[in-house]
Amino acid sequence: MVRNLIMLGMAILVVSLIALIIIGFLSGISNPLPWISMAILAIVILTHNRIVKYRYLEWKESYSVGIESIDNDHKKLIQLINNLQTAIDYKTNNEFEKKTLAEVIDYTKYHFSREEDLMENNGYSDFVAHKAQHEKMIAKVTELVQAYEKDESEGIKAGAIESLLMYLKSWLINHINGTDQEYSEYLISKGVK
């Protein structure tokens, strides 16, 4: 609800500034009103874009574990999480949100399975602890998804999906930068590329 009001306010502000620009130029090019309005409009757009950019994850080379298949999985997970962010930001219907969320969860499970197979097949000593982290994450996501699905009111539903999304973003980046970095050197030394 709050995000809807903010978006409505932004739309009204932008339309108002555009109207001031047009009216200002109709009264003459030397009128300062359209120039000031254009500057304010540019600032509003740049500020909005900067704020929105921080809501999305971006792949950084520092996330790389040096194993192409795992890095590609991580890039795909970032893309899927960003798709979910877009679904939330642009108030798509619940079915699209649910479908996008299911894609994130399904691909996460697929990735975990691939990663665990690589660790187990190559005798990684911390395999059990790493797998336990994956299981704990899936349990938490399942709990958050259940909270999202049981809530019927739009306001509570929006809060639940936001909580889920924040958890996914935080967990993924912390996991990639943490325990995933720990196994990479070992697996690379075993010839995994």
C-alpha positions as CSV (number, residue, x, y, z in Angstrom):
1,M,0.0,0.0,0.0
2,V,2.8,2.4,1.0
3,R,4.7,1.6,-2.2
4,N,1.6,2.3,-4.3
5,L,1.1,5.7,-2.7
6,I,4.8,6.5,-3.3
7,M,4.5,5.5,-6.9
8,L,1.3,7.5,-7.3
9,G,3.0,10.5,-5.7
10,M,6.0,10.1,-8.1
11,A,3.7,9.9,-11.1
12,I,1.8,13.1,-10.1
13,L,5.1,14.9,-9.5
14,V,6.5,13.9,-12.9
15,V,3.3,14.8,-14.7
16,S,3.2,18.2,-12.9
17,L,6.8,18.9,-13.8
18,I,6.2,18.1,-17.4
19,A,3.1,20.3,-17.5
20,L,5.2,23.2,-15.9
21,I,7.8,22.7,-18.6
22,I,5.3,22.8,-21.4
23,I,3.4,25.8,-19.9
24,G,6.7,27.6,-19.3
25,F,8.0,27.2,-22.8
26,L,4.6,28.3,-24.2
27,S,5.2,31.6,-22.4
28,G,8.6,32.1,-23.9
29,I,12.1,30.5,-23.9
30,S,13.5,33.1,-21.6
31,N,11.1,32.1,-18.8
32,P,13.1,30.4,-16.0
33,L,10.1,28.1,-15.0
34,P,10.6,25.4,-17.6
35,W,14.4,25.3,-17.1
36,I,14.0,25.0,-13.3
37,S,11.3,22.4,-13.8
38,M,13.5,20.4,-16.2
39,A,16.4,20.5,-13.6
40,I,14.0,19.2,-10.9
41,L,12.6,16.5,-13.2
42,A,16.2,15.3,-14.0
43,I,17.0,15.2,-10.3
44,V,13.8,13.3,-9.5
45,I,14.5,10.8,-12.3
46,L,18.1,10.3,-11.4
47,T,17.3,9.9,-7.7
48,H,14.5,7.5,-8.4
49,N,16.7,5.4,-10.6
50,R,19.5,5.3,-8.0
51,I,17.0,4.2,-5.3
52,V,15.5,1.5,-7.5
53,K,18.9,0.2,-8.5
54,Y,19.7,-0.7,-4.9
55,R,16.7,-2.9,-4.8
56,Y,18.2,-5.2,-7.4
57,L,21.2,-7.6,-7.0
58,E,24.0,-7.2,-9.4
59,W,26.7,-9.8,-10.2
60,K,30.2,-8.8,-9.1
61,E,33.3,-10.6,-10.0
62,S,34.2,-10.8,-6.3
63,Y,31.3,-13.3,-6.0
64,S,33.0,-15.7,-8.4
65,V,34.0,-19.1,-6.9
66,G,36.2,-19.8,-9.9
67,I,34.0,-22.7,-11.0
68,E,32.1,-21.8,-14.2
69,S,29.0,-24.0,-13.6
70,I,28.5,-22.7,-10.0
71,D,29.1,-19.1,-11.0
72,N,26.5,-19.5,-13.8
73,D,24.1,-20.9,-11.3
74,H,24.7,-18.0,-8.9
75,K,24.1,-15.5,-11.8
76,K,20.9,-17.3,-12.7
77,L,19.7,-17.1,-9.1
78,I,20.5,-13.4,-9.0
79,Q,18.5,-13.0,-12.2
80,L,15.5,-15.0,-10.8
81,I,15.6,-13.0,-7.5
82,N,15.6,-9.8,-9.6
83,N,12.6,-11.1,-11.6
84,L,10.8,-11.6,-8.3
85,Q,11.8,-8.0,-7.3
86,T,10.3,-6.8,-10.6
87,A,7.1,-8.7,-10.0
88,I,6.7,-7.1,-6.6
89,D,7.8,-3.6,-7.7
90,Y,5.3,-3.5,-10.6
91,K,2.5,-5.1,-8.8
92,T,2.0,-8.0,-11.2
93,N,-0.8,-10.4,-10.4
94,N,-0.5,-13.0,-7.6
95,E,-0.2,-15.8,-10.1
96,F,2.9,-14.3,-11.7
97,E,4.4,-13.6,-8.3
98,K,3.8,-17.2,-7.3
99,K,5.2,-18.5,-10.6
100,T,8.3,-16.4,-10.2
101,L,8.7,-17.4,-6.6
102,A,8.4,-21.1,-7.5
103,E,11.1,-20.6,-10.2
104,V,13.5,-19.1,-7.6
105,I,12.9,-22.0,-5.2
106,D,13.1,-24.7,-7.8
107,Y,16.3,-23.4,-9.2
108,T,17.8,-22.9,-5.7
109,K,17.1,-26.6,-5.0
110,Y,18.6,-27.6,-8.3
111,H,21.7,-25.5,-7.6
112,F,22.1,-26.9,-4.1
113,S,21.9,-30.4,-5.5
114,R,24.5,-29.7,-8.1
115,E,26.8,-28.0,-5.6
116,E,26.4,-30.8,-3.1
117,D,27.1,-33.4,-5.7
118,L,30.4,-31.7,-6.6
119,M,31.4,-31.5,-2.9
120,E,30.4,-35.1,-2.1
121,N,31.9,-36.6,-5.3
122,N,35.2,-34.8,-4.6
123,G,35.5,-35.6,-0.9
124,Y,35.0,-32.1,0.4
125,S,35.6,-32.4,4.2
126,D,33.0,-29.8,5.2
127,F,30.3,-31.2,2.9
128,V,27.9,-32.2,5.8
129,A,28.0,-28.7,7.3
130,H,27.5,-27.0,4.0
131,K,24.6,-29.2,3.1
132,A,23.1,-28.4,6.5
133,Q,23.2,-24.7,5.6
134,H,21.3,-25.4,2.4
135,E,18.7,-27.4,4.3
136,K,18.3,-24.6,6.9
137,M,17.9,-22.1,4.2
138,I,15.2,-24.2,2.4
139,A,13.4,-24.7,5.7
140,K,13.4,-20.9,6.3
141,V,12.2,-20.1,2.8
142,T,9.4,-22.8,3.1
143,E,8.3,-21.1,6.3
144,L,8.3,-17.6,4.7
145,V,6.4,-19.0,1.6
146,Q,3.8,-20.5,3.9
147,A,3.3,-17.2,5.6
148,Y,3.0,-15.5,2.2
149,E,0.5,-18.1,0.9
150,K,-1.8,-18.1,4.0
151,D,-2.2,-14.4,4.2
152,E,-5.2,-13.2,2.3
153,S,-5.0,-9.4,2.8
154,E,-2.9,-7.6,0.2
155,G,-1.0,-5.5,2.8
156,I,0.1,-8.5,4.8
157,K,0.8,-10.5,1.7
158,A,3.0,-7.7,0.4
159,G,4.9,-7.6,3.7
160,A,5.4,-11.4,3.6
161,I,6.8,-11.4,0.1
162,E,9.0,-8.5,0.9
163,S,10.4,-10.3,3.9
164,L,11.0,-13.4,1.8
165,L,12.7,-11.4,-0.9
166,M,15.0,-9.6,1.5
167,Y,15.9,-13.0,3.1
168,L,16.7,-14.5,-0.3
169,K,18.9,-11.6,-1.3
170,S,20.8,-11.5,2.0
171,W,21.2,-15.2,2.3
172,L,22.5,-15.7,-1.3
173,I,25.1,-13.0,-1.2
174,N,26.3,-13.9,2.3
175,H,26.4,-17.6,1.3
176,I,28.3,-16.9,-1.9
177,N,30.8,-14.7,-0.2
178,G,31.1,-17.0,2.8
179,T,31.0,-20.8,2.7
180,D,30.9,-21.0,-1.1
181,Q,34.3,-19.3,-1.2
182,E,35.6,-21.9,1.3
183,Y,35.0,-24.9,-1.0
184,S,36.1,-23.3,-4.2
185,E,39.9,-23.6,-3.8
186,Y,39.5,-27.3,-2.7
187,L,37.2,-28.2,-5.7
188,I,39.5,-26.3,-8.1
189,S,42.5,-28.3,-6.8
190,K,40.5,-31.4,-7.6
191,G,40.1,-30.3,-11.2
192,V,36.6,-28.9,-11.1
193,K,36.3,-26.0,-13.5
